[in-house]
Amino acid sequence: MSIDLRGKVVLITGVTHGIGEATGRLLRQLGATVYGVGRDEARGRALEREVGIVFRRVDLTRRQEVLDFIRWFEGEVGIIHALINNASRNSRYSILNTTLEEWDSMIELNLTAPFLLSQMAARLMISKGVKGKIINVAAIQAYFPLESSFPYVTTKGGLIAMTRSMAVDLGKYGIQVITVTPGPVYVRGSEVPKSLDENAATLIGRMGRPIEVAWLIAFLVSDLNTFMTGNEIIIDGGRVISRKPDPREITSGEV
């Protein structure tokens, strides 16, 4: 049974690197029309040329840019079958030294932008009679925080709760809302450092790759996914039940 996304319009945030880029490339390969937003204009334009992703530069920490994008999308595109709220960044601050600037930035990126984009997507889906999908990408740090990751952990936990609340509101319209929660996935290049792979704190015995998360998202976006909503899928190689310690590169914030 193959995944066929022809005829589907998908919007992905954070499309210029890591899981977002892998997902954008895969969904295009499977036939979807993909719109992607991110801050790396050069990489976004390269994705347009290479695979046909329609890229718009948007800084999701800036609310007005998000609102401007929403007006553009509603006016120029006007339909959506799946939204993937994937964009995020690391934030290595403890409760003791988190500044208001950093707190506000993470709230905007990981909660406000997904809220506004999900609201837009849901309204478009309902108006067009589309029984669509909203996929929120969280992180296992919501359950197992690293030290000095307070704003990141807090907002990722909020995103999981947001999924459940949206699912309750949107289920009657046939809209499915699901959280994907990756564990240790290497997003800083195509080659994982050997020592990092060998010391990964997973039961599988290595770091995850973005394409592995992308395939899960592709299934969730597809018509093969018909009876899940409000739930969370953890894709972590067994990290949450492993007793292995995280490698230094992860605890230090290098990856």
C-alpha positions in Angstrom: 0.0 0.0 0.0 1.7 3.2 -1.2 1.2 6.8 0.0 -0.2 9.0 -2.7 -0.5 12.7 -1.9 -1.4 14.0 -5.4 -4.0 16.8 -5.2 -3.2 17.7 -1.6 -2.0 21.2 -0.6 0.3 21.1 2.4 1.9 23.9 4.4 5.1 23.2 6.4 6.9 25.6 8.8 10.6 25.4 9.2 11.0 23.9 5.8 14.6 25.0 5.2 16.3 22.5 7.5 16.1 19.2 9.4 12.8 17.5 9.7 10.9 20.3 7.9 13.2 20.0 4.8 13.1 16.2 4.7 9.3 16.3 5.0 8.9 18.9 2.3 11.1 17.0 -0.1 9.3 13.7 0.6 5.8 15.2 0.3 6.7 16.7 -3.0 8.0 13.3 -4.2 4.7 11.8 -3.1 2.8 14.3 -5.3 1.7 17.0 -2.9 1.8 20.7 -3.6 4.0 22.0 -0.8 4.1 25.6 0.6 6.9 26.1 3.0 8.0 29.0 5.3 11.3 29.6 7.0 13.9 32.3 7.7 16.7 31.0 5.4 15.8 32.6 2.1 18.8 31.2 0.2 17.9 27.6 1.2 14.2 28.2 0.6 14.9 29.4 -3.0 17.1 26.4 -3.5 14.2 24.1 -2.5 12.0 25.9 -5.0 14.4 25.2 -7.8 15.3 21.7 -6.7 11.9 20.2 -5.8 9.2 22.8 -6.5 8.4 23.8 -3.0 6.7 27.2 -2.9 8.7 29.2 -0.4 7.9 32.3 1.6 10.3 33.9 4.0 8.6 34.3 7.4 10.1 34.9 10.8 7.5 33.1 13.0 8.7 34.9 16.1 7.4 38.1 14.6 3.6 38.1 14.8 3.0 40.7 12.1 5.0 38.6 9.6 2.8 35.6 10.5 -0.4 37.6 10.0 0.9 39.0 6.7 1.6 35.5 5.5 -1.8 34.3 6.6 -3.5 37.1 4.5 -1.3 36.1 1.5 -2.1 32.4 1.9 -5.8 33.0 2.3 -5.9 35.3 -0.8 -3.5 33.5 -3.1 -3.9 29.8 -2.2 -7.3 29.6 -0.4 -7.2 25.9 0.3 -5.2 23.5 2.5 -5.4 19.8 3.2 -2.6 19.6 5.8 -0.7 21.9 8.0 2.6 20.8 9.7 3.7 23.1 12.5 7.3 22.0 12.6 9.4 25.1 13.0 11.4 25.5 16.2 14.8 26.2 17.6 16.9 25.3 20.6 16.8 27.5 23.7 19.3 26.7 26.4 18.1 28.8 29.3 17.2 27.8 32.9 14.4 29.2 34.9 17.1 31.3 36.7 18.4 33.2 33.6 15.5 33.1 31.1 15.0 36.7 29.9 11.6 38.1 28.9 12.9 38.5 25.4 13.8 34.8 25.1 10.5 33.8 26.7 8.5 35.9 24.4 10.4 34.7 21.4 9.8 31.0 22.2 6.1 31.6 23.0 5.7 33.3 19.6 7.5 30.6 17.7 6.2 27.4 19.4 2.7 28.5 20.5 1.4 31.7 18.9 2.5 30.9 15.3 1.1 27.4 15.5 -2.2 28.8 17.0 -2.6 31.4 14.2 -1.7 29.1 11.4 -3.9 26.3 12.8 -6.8 28.7 13.1 -6.3 29.8 9.4 -6.0 26.2 8.3 -9.1 25.0 10.2 -11.2 27.9 8.9 -10.1 27.2 5.3 -10.7 23.4 5.7 -14.2 24.0 7.1 -15.1 26.6 4.4 -14.0 24.2 1.6 -15.4 21.0 3.2 -11.9 19.5 3.6 -11.4 16.9 6.2 -7.8 17.8 6.7 -4.9 17.2 9.0 -3.0 19.5 11.4 0.3 18.0 12.6 2.2 19.6 15.5 5.8 18.6 16.0 6.8 18.6 19.6 9.8 17.0 21.4 10.4 14.4 24.0 11.9 17.1 26.2 8.4 17.9 27.1 8.6 14.8 29.3 12.3 14.4 29.9 13.8 17.9 30.1 17.5 18.6 29.6 19.0 21.0 32.1 18.7 24.7 31.1 16.0 24.2 28.5 13.1 25.9 30.3 11.5 28.0 27.6 11.8 25.2 25.0 10.4 22.5 27.3 7.5 24.7 28.5 6.4 25.6 25.0 6.7 22.1 23.6 4.6 20.8 26.4 2.1 23.5 25.6 2.0 22.4 21.9 1.0 18.9 23.0 -1.9 20.3 25.1 -2.8 22.6 22.1 -3.2 19.5 19.9 -5.7 17.9 22.3 -7.8 21.1 22.6 -7.9 21.7 18.9 -8.9 18.0 18.3 -11.8 18.5 20.7 -12.9 21.6 18.8 -12.4 20.3 15.3 -13.3 16.7 15.4 -16.9 17.4 14.4 -15.7 18.9 11.1 -13.6 15.7 10.3 -10.3 17.5 11.0 -7.7 15.4 12.6 -5.1 17.0 14.9 -2.1 14.9 15.9 1.2 15.5 17.7 4.4 14.0 16.4 7.1 13.9 19.2 10.6 13.1 17.9 13.4 12.0 20.2 17.1 12.4 19.3 17.1 13.2 15.6 20.3 14.6 14.0 19.5 17.7 12.0 22.9 19.3 11.4 23.9 17.6 8.2 23.5 14.4 6.3 26.4 12.6 8.1 25.9 11.8 11.8 29.2 11.9 13.7 30.2 8.3 14.4 30.7 8.9 18.1 27.3 10.6 18.5 25.6 7.6 16.8 27.5 5.1 18.9 26.6 6.9 22.1 23.0 7.7 21.3 20.7 7.1 24.3 18.2 5.1 22.3 17.3 1.4 22.3 17.9 1.3 18.6 21.5 2.3 19.2 21.8 5.3 17.0 20.4 8.8 16.4 17.3 9.2 14.3 17.3 10.7 10.8 14.9 13.4 9.6 13.6 11.2 6.8 12.3 8.7 9.4 10.1 11.4 10.9 9.2 12.6 7.5 7.8 9.2 6.5 5.6 9.2 9.6 4.3 12.7 8.8 3.6 11.6 5.2 1.4 8.7 6.5 -0.4 11.1 8.9 -1.1 13.6 6.1 -2.3 10.8 3.7 -5.8 9.3 3.2 -4.5 6.2 4.9 -4.8 8.0 8.2 -8.5 8.1 9.0 -9.2 7.4 12.7 -6.6 9.2 14.8 -7.0 12.6 16.5 -5.9 14.3 19.7 -3.2 11.7 20.1 0.6 11.8 20.2 3.0 9.6 18.4 6.5 9.4 19.9 9.2 8.5 17.4 12.4 8.3 19.4 14.1 4.9 18.9 13.0 4.0 22.4 14.7 6.9 24.1 11.9 7.5 26.7 12.3 4.0 28.1 16.0 3.8 27.8 18.2 4.1 30.9 21.2 5.2 28.9 22.6 8.7 29.6 22.5 11.3 26.8 25.8 11.9 25.1 27.7 15.0 26.0 26.9 16.7 22.6 23.2 16.7 23.5 23.5 17.7 27.2 25.8 20.5 26.2 23.5 21.8 23.5 25.9 21.2 20.6 23.2 19.3 18.8 
